[in-house]
Amino acid sequence: MYAEVDHVEKLSPDVLRVVLTGGTLDQFEGATATDAYINARFLPAESPVTVPFGPEDLVGIPDEYRPRPRRFTIREWRPESQALSIDFVAHGDSGYAGSWAQRAKPGDRLQFDGPGGSYAPSPNVDWHLFVGDESAVGAIGASLQRIGPGGRGLVFVVVDGPGYEIELPQADDVEIRWLYRKQAADSEQWVADSVAAAAFPDGTFDIFVHGEAAEVRAVRRHLAIDRGIDLNGASISPYWRRLHTDEDWRKVKRQWMAEQVNDG
C-alpha cells in the first residue's frame, strides 16, 4: 500500500504532520485502536528505488539504498476524504523517517502496510492517564479525541521547552501538564517524579505510558511499586531509547521489555 504527500504542517519546532492522500488509500481500513500505526518503508534520499516497489525491485540494491522500516502512529484517518495524518519528530538530518518528513513535498510517495494497534480508551472507567513525549503525542491526541468533551483525563506530555507544545484536543475535565526536558535535573527520573507529585482523580482509570525507554520504565515502577497499581491491561511501552539509533534500539528492545516486566 502507498499514498502521496498532500501537504506538511509544522506543529512545533521539531514535530511535523504529514497528510497523505491518493495512492491506494481507497483500500485502507481504519483501526479501532487510538494507538493505531502503519509500518512505513522509508527510502534513503539517494535511493534508486521508487514507490511502489516489490521484493523484485530490491534485488541487487545495495544496503545503503534499501528501504528502512519504521513504525508510526496514525494521528487521524478521515475515511470521507481518504486522508491519513502522521506526526513525525524531526531532529535535523538524523534518522530516515524524520529527514524524509523534513524534505517531503506534495506528490512524494510513502509505502507502508497496516494498520496495527492495541490500545483505545476504555469506556468503562472513570478517567484516563496518559504519559508520553513527542513520539506518543499522535496516539495521545487520537485518544483525547476519542474520549470527547465529556471524558476525564490527566495528561503528562514531555517536550523540549516552552514554545514546543503541540495542540491537543481540549476538554473541561482533561488536565494537560507540559513537562520541559531542558529544565530536568535528572533525565531518567523526572517524568516519574512529576507523575508521583500529582493527585490522581478518584475512581477507576486506564493507563497509557509511551515514550523514551528509561522514562517509561521509571513511570512504570512508580505506578506499580509506589502506588500499588495492577498494570495488567495497561498500555506501557518505549518507542525509543536515549543514545540509541533506531537500529540499535530495535536489536535490544525485546530483551529490554522482558526485563521491564520483572522490574516491578
N, C-alpha and C positions, 0 to 999 in steps of 0.2 A: 504494500500500500504506500502511496505517496501523496503529497499535497504541495501546493505552491504558496510562497510568501505573498500575502495580500498587503500587509503593512507591519511596521515595527513601532511600538510605543516605548518611550523611556519612562519607567515607573519611579526610578530613583537613580542616583549617580552610578549604581552598579547592578541594576536589575532592568532587564529588557523584556517586554512582552511581544512575542512574535505571533501574529494571527495568520493562520493557514487556511486556504480555501482551495477549491478546484481539485485537480488530480483525480484520485479515486475516492475522495471523501464521501461520494454518494454511496459507497459500500461500508462506510464506517458506522459502527454500532456503539452508541453511548453506554457508559457503565453506571451502575447504581452507586458505586463507591465514590466518595469525595476525595480519596487519595488515588484516584484512577491515574494511570500513567501509560505512556507509549514507550516502546523500545525503539529508539531512533538510531539511525546509522549515519554518522557524520563523516563526510569526506574531507580529508586534508585539502588545504587551499589549492595545491598544485596537482591534485589527483586527476588522471585522465579519465577516471570512471564518471559516468553521468547517470543521473536518476531518470527513470527507474532502471535498476540493474538486477541481474540474477546471478547465481553461482557461476554460470558460464562466462559472465563478463569479468570475473575476478581472476580467471586463470592466467597465470603469468604476471599478475600485477605485483610489484614489489611491496613489501610490508608497509613501508612508509607512506604508500599511497592508497592503502586499503581502508575501507570504511571502519570507523570506530563506534562500537555500540555504547549507547548511554541511555539511561532511563530518566524520563522527565515527567513530572506530574502535569496533568491536564488542569489548567485553571478554569476553563469553561468550554463546553461543547454546545453550540447552538444549532440544533438539527434543522430549524426552519431556514437558516441561511447557509447551513453546512460550513460553519466557521469554527475552527479549533484554535484555542488560545493557550500558549505555552509560555511560562515565565522562565527566563534564564538569568543566572548570576554571571556577570561578565567582569573579569579582572584582567584587563589588558589582553595580551596575546597568549596567556597561559590557558591550556586546555583546548580541546577540539570543539566542544559544544558552545562555550562562551564566545570564542573567537568567531565561530560560524555565525552566531546571533549578531555579533557586532558588525559584520560585513554583509549581513542579509539584506536583500533588496527585493522589491516586488518582482515576482516571476521566478525567483530561486526556488529550487525544489528540495524537499526533505523526504527521505524514505523511512518508513517505520512499520512496526506491527503493534498489535494490541487492540483495545486497551486491557490492562490488568488492574488490580486494586483489591483492597480488602476492608478498608475502614469507611464507615459512614456514621454520623452522629446518631446515637440511639434515640428513638422517640419515647423510650420507656424510662428515662432518667430525668432528674430534676434540673441538672445543669451539666456543662461540658468544660473540661480542662484542656487547653491547648498550649503546648510549649514548642517553639521552633525558631529557626532563623530564616534567612533569605531563601534557603533551599527548600523550606517547608511552607513558605508563605502561600504558594499556589493551592496546596491542599487545605491550609487553614482558611484561606479566603473562600474556597468552594464549600467548606464545611459551614462557615458562618452564613453563607448564602443559603445553604440548605435548611439550617435551623430557623431562619427567618426572623422577623421583627419580634415575635413572641418568645424566642428562645433565650436561655440564660447561659452565660459562659464567663470564664476567666481565661484571658489570653496573655501569654508572655511571648514577645517577638524580639529576637536579637538582631540588631543592625549595627553598622559601624558607629553611627553617632547621630546627633540631631541633623535633620535635613535628609536622612536616609530612610525615613519612614515610608511605608508603602500603603497606599489607600486600601482599606479593608471594609467590607460591609459592616455597618454600624447598627446597633440596636440598644434600646434603653437599658436592658438588663445584661448586656455584654460589656465587660470591662477589659480594655486592651492596655497592657503595660509594655512600654518600649524599653528594652534593655540595650545600653550602648556599650559595645565591647571595648571601645577605645578608653572607656572610663573604668574598666575592670582591673583590679589589682591581681586577681587570680583567674587566669583564663579558663581553668577547668572547673572550678567550684562555684563561680559567681552566679551562674544561672540557677543552680540548685539552691544557693543561699537566697536568691530573690524569691523563688517559689516557697522556700521554707518560711520566709518572713510574711507571707500572705495569709490572711484569714480566709479559709475556704468557706463558700456558702454552705448553708445547711442542705441536707438532702442527698440523694444518690447522684452519682456523676460517672461519665465515661472519660477516658484519658487518651490523648493523642500527643506523643512526645517524639519529635524527629528533628534532626539537625546534625551538629558536629559530634563525633563519637564520644569524646571524653565528657562533654557537657551532657549528652543524653544519658550516659552511664551514671553521672553524679545525680541527675534528677531522678533516675530510676531508683537508685539506692535510697535517696531521701524519701520517696513515696513508699517504698517497701519497708524500710527499716525505721525511719523516724516517725512516719505517720501510720505504719502498720497496715497499709492498703494491700488488698489482694489484687495482684496485677494480672491475673488470668483474664484474658479478654481485652486487656489494654493494648493499644497500638503504640509500640515503642520501638524505634529503630533508628540507627545512624545512617544518614545519607552520605556523609563524607568524614574524613579524618584529617585533623591539622597536621601539616608537614608531610602528608602523603599525596602522591599523584593519584589520579583516578585508577590507573593500572595497579599501583602498589596496594591501594585500599581494597580493590576487588579481590586480590590474591589472599588477603588475610581476614576479610570481613566475616566469612562463615565461622572461622575459629573464634574471632572476637565476639560474635553473637553468642556462641555456645558458652564462653567464659562469662559473659554478662549475666546469663540466666543463673549461674552459680554464685553471682556476686551479691546476692541479697534479694 
